[in-house]
Amino acid sequence: MQFNRLIPRLIIVLLWFLACAIMSPSEAFSQAGNGIVLRGTVLEYESNEPMIGVHVFVSGTTIGTATDRDGRFEFRYDNPPLEFDLVASIIGFAVEVSSFETVALIGTEIEFVLSPRVYEMGGVVITSTNEAWKENLERFKRLIFSTTENGRKSELLNPEVLDFTVDPVTDVLTAMANEPLRVENDALGYRITIHNPHLRGTEAGLIWGGEMQFEGLTPRNDRQERKWASARKTAYGGSTKHFLTAVASDTIYESGFAVYTVPSPGTIVKQRKYRAEISLNPPTEEGEPDPSVLRYFSFPEVLLVRYDRERESNRYADHMVLLGMRGAITPSNMRISRAQDYQMSWLVLHSETAMIDHRGIEYGDVAMERFGYWSWERLGEMLPSDFEMDE
């Protein structure tokens, strides 16, 4: 009798597993609820022993924790994207970055194995004198923070970890660090730790990045909390993420943007006949965008993006003058040479399509090269990718 009563229960369980196996990605994503729990272990490569105090975090976000005495970590990730990078980092060991699909991680144990870091010297001219290092540090700060107001209020907390090299022919500055670089942005209220920081370029153009770990600062009072909230709202407005979110939801013009097709970065047009044709496949349906569907975003030639709700900064105008892309200011042209228009940026797509989701998060290795205002705004304007604007 007991065996007979057990059979229906076994059938129910088997049917439940079968339903999970044939579930669509959209259904599986919704089954995860509004979040998932990430848990696992970090081990040392040579000894296979657990590692204590390793930072494990979702790259570019405020989400993460440190491993305990057993080398274990566990934290919740609310509203995750379809895919994301998980980072494990501790001083003296190589940073490990793994990409995961959200659905595949439900109920999964994650394991990182860290190896001791081997440092290699570059083959370019190495600046060895103290004065040369200080000069390169000031140049590094100008490059990574640009000349924005928020960049001016940001501070490097441990600049001594930086090493610089300069190419004597091209004047290209290369910056690396043997430890994570810590930055405090008092304008937006974040402390940013950049794991594997790197920068290479000149005032005319550069490539920079690393695995960003954000931590919200504690406001001194309610006034500062409101000030940070307002500054974050301003930083989001007109940003790349704001624009891509508008693209994904098919609300470009309602969000304050205008887009045009132009032959090259720097070209400015305002005529309606140059309005860009943006392809979005699959198209957005009515109602809330399906979080399980990626949008394939493409456009011809070069895309000029104008944000009509905020004029360009005077600091940006000065920056353009220094680059020789705008005439020097004189009494007769001062008004024209200063903030002369709304914020303009240019996008170049180095592939047929780019993949984005409903929150403007980019996927894959396809790079969209930025020019103009988006190129000028750098670390001082950077928000964590889990930041969401209130309606």
N, C-alpha and C positions, 0 to 999 in steps of 0.2 A: 504493500500500500504506500509506504513512504517513497519507494522508487517511482511509482506511478504519479504521485503528486509532484515529484521533482521534474518530470519530463516537460510539462508546460512551462515551468520556470526557465529551463534550459533553452527551450524554443524562443521564449521572449528575449533572453539575453543574446542569443545568436542573431535574432532579427535586428536587435539594436546595433550590434557590431556591423551587420551588413548594411544597415542604413547609413552609418557613419562612413563606411568604405565607399559608398556610391554617392555621397553628398557632394554637391557642387561646391566650387570654391566660395561662391557668394554665401551659400548656406553654412559652410564650415566657418567662414569669417564671422557670421552673425552668432554662431554657437559659442564663439569665444567671448561673447558678451562685449562689454566696452573695454576689456583689457585682458592681459595675460600675465601669468607669474613666471618670471625668468629665474631659474635656479640651476646650480651646477657647482663645479669644483675647479680650482686652479692648482696645477701640479708643477713642480720643478723638473726640468727635462732630465738631468743627470741622475738625481736621487729618486725621482718619482714621489717625493714627499710633498705634502700640502703646503701651500704658500700663504702666509698671513699678511693682511694689509694690502692686497693687490686691488687697485681700482678697477672695477668692472662697471661699464656704463654704456649706454646707447649713444653712439657718436652724434655730436651736434645737439645734444639735449641736456636737460637738468636731471635726467633719470639714471640712477645707478647706486652703487654701494661699494663697500670694501669687504674683502673676504675675512672670515673669522679665523679662530685658531685651528680649525679643521680644514682651512682652505676653501670653505664653502661660501657661496653668495646666494641671496634670494631677494628679489624685489619685484614689485608690480609695475607693469607698463600699461597705463590707461590709454585708450584710443590709439593703438599702434598703427603705423602704416602697413601696407602689404609686405614690405621688405625693409630691413634696416641692418646697420652694422653694429655689432657688439664688440667692445674693445676691452682688453685686459692689459693693464700697464702698471709697472712698478720700477723704480730707479734701479739701474744695473742690469736690467733684462730687456730683451727686444720686445717692442710692443706687438701684441697679437691682435689682429682684426679679422673677424669672421662675419660673413653676410648670412642672414637667415630670412626665411619666409615665415611670416607670423603664424599661419595656419599649421605649418609643420612643427612649430615649437610647442604646441599645446600638449602639456604633460611630458615634455622631453627634458632629460638631464643634459646639460651642456658641460663640456670639459675643455679647458684651456691647458696647454703645456707650454711653459715659458723657458726660453733658452737664454743664457748669459749674453749680454750685448757685446759685440765686437765693434770697436770704433776704428774707422778708416779715415785717413787724411786725404784731402782732395789734391788734385794735381795742378791747381792754379796757384798764383802768387798768394802767400799767406801773410797777412798783416800781423806782425809780431810785436810792434812797439805799443806802449800804453796809449800814446796820443792817437795813433792810427786806429786802435780799437775804439776809442771814444768817438772819433769822427765817424767811424762806420756805424756805431751804435745810434748816433743821432740820425744818420741817414736811414738806418733800418726803421727807426720810429716814424720818420716822415713817410716812409713807404708803406708800412703796415697799418698805420693809423690815418694816413692821408692828411689832409688839412681841414677835416671837418671839425665842427664844434664838439661833438661827442668824442672824437679822437683826441682832441686837446685835453679832455677831462679824464682820459684813460691813462693808466700807469703800469709800467712793467715792474713787477715785484721782485724778480730775480734775473736781471739782465746779465749777471755774471756767467750764466750758463751758456751764453751765445758765443759762437765762433764765426768769424767772418773771413771770406776770401774775396779778392777783387781781381777781375781779369784786366790786365794792364792795357789791352787793346780795345776791348768793347766797353770797359768801365762797368761791367755787370757785377752787381753785388750778390754774393751767395751767403746765406745765413743758415746755420744748422745749430742744433743744441744736443748735448749729451743727456739732458734731463728735460722733463716737461717745463714749458715756459708758462709762468703765471701772470695773468693780467687782471687788473681791477678796473672796471668801467663804472665810475661813479655817476655818469650821466644816465645810464640805463639800469643801474643797480644789479650788476652781475660780476661775479669773479669767474674768469675763464681760464681753464688749464688746457694748454695746447700740447698734446702728446705727439711726439715726432714732428715738431715744428720745422717748417722749411720755407725759404723765400729765395727767389732768384729773379733778378731783373734790374731795371733802371727806372728813372722818373717817367720815361716814355711808355713803359709797359712792364708788367711783372706777373709772375705766377707765385702764389703763396698758399699755405694751408697747413693741415695737420688734423689730428683727431681732437675735436673740440668737446670739452666737458664743461658745462655751465653749472653755476651755483648761484642762487639768488642771494643777494646781500640782505642783511637785516636792517630795515629802516630805523632811523633814530627816533622818528615820531610820525604821526599821521600825515603831516604836511609833506615830508619826504616821500612817503609811500604814494601819495597822490601825484607828486612830481614825477616819480619814476613811472607810474602808470601812464601819465600823459606823454612822457618822452618815448616810451615803448610804442604807444599808439602812433606817434609821429614817425618813428623809425619804420614802422610797418607800412604806413601809408606810402604808396608809390614804389615799394620795394619789389625785388624780383619775385619773392614769394607771394606778395599781394597780387601782382600781375598774373602769375601762373595759376593762382587760385581763381581769379576772375576768368581766365581762359578755360579752365576745367569746368566751371559752372556756366559758361557762355554769358557772362555779365561784364564783358570788357568795358563797354561804354558806360553802363550803369555804375561801374566802380570808379569812374573818373579817368579812364585811359582812352587814348586815341592811337590807332596803329596805322602805319603807312608802309608801303613797299618802296624801298630806295635802292640804288645801285651799289652804294658803299657806305660804311660807317662815317658819320659826320655830315652826310647829306641831309638837308632839312627841306621838307615839303609840307604844305598845309592844305593843298587842294583836295577836295573830296574824291577826285578821280584816281588818286593814288592810295586810297584806302586799301589796306592789306586784306587778302583772302586767306584766312587762317583755317586750316583743315583740322577737324577734331573728330577722330574716329576711335571708338564708337561715339556717336553724338550724345549729348546730355539729354535725358528725358525729363519730363516735367516732374517737379517735386525735388526731394533731396537727392543729390548724386549718390549712386550706388558705390559704397566704399571698396567693394571688391573688384571694380572695373577700372583698368588703366586707360587713360586717354592718350592717343597717339597724336602728338602735336607737331604740325609742320607748317612751313610758310616758304614762299619763294624768295630768292635773293636775300636781301638784308631787311630786317624789320626795324623800323623806327617806332619807338614807344614813347608817347608823350603823356605825362601825368598832369592833368589839368586842375588839380585841387591844391597844388602847392608850387609856388614859384621857386626857381633855382636860388641857391644861397649865394650871397656875395663872396663867400669863401671859395665857392666853385668858380665864380667868375675870375677871381684872382688866380686860381689854379690854372685856368685856361690861358690867362695872359702869360704866366710863367712858362707854359709849354709852347708858347708862340702860336697858339690856335685862336687867339683873340687879340685885338689891338690893345696897346698900352693905353692907360687911362689919361686923358687930358681934360682940361676944363670944358672943352667944347663937346667931347663925346662921353663924358662921365656917366650919364644916365644910360647910354647904350652899352657901354663896356661893363657896367655892373650887372646886376641881376636883370637880364633882358628878356627872359621868357620863362615858360613853365619847364619843369624838369624833363629833359630829353635823354633817352638812352637808345642804344642800338644793339640788336641781337644778331649773331651769325650762327647758324646751325650747321655743325660739321658732320651732318648725316642727313638722310632723307627725313627722318622723324626723331622726335624725342618723346620719352614716356613720362607722363606726370599723373598724379592722382588727384582726388577731389580737393586736397588741401594744398596743392601747389608744390608737392614734394617731387623732385626729379629722381628718375630711376635709370639704371644702366650706366655705361661708360661714355655715352655720347655727351660731348661738352657743347654747351651753348656759350659762345664767347661774348662777353659783355663789353660795351664801349660807352663812353659818355658818363652820365650821372651815376649809373650803376657801377662803373669802373672806379669812380672817384670815392664812393662810399665803401668803406672797408671794415676793419675790425671794430671800430667805434660804433658802427650802426648794426652790428651783427646781433640777431636775436636767436635764441635756441629754436630748433625746428619744431619742438612741441609747444611753442608759444602760439596761442590762438586769440584772435581779436574777438572781444565781445561785440555782439551785434549792436 
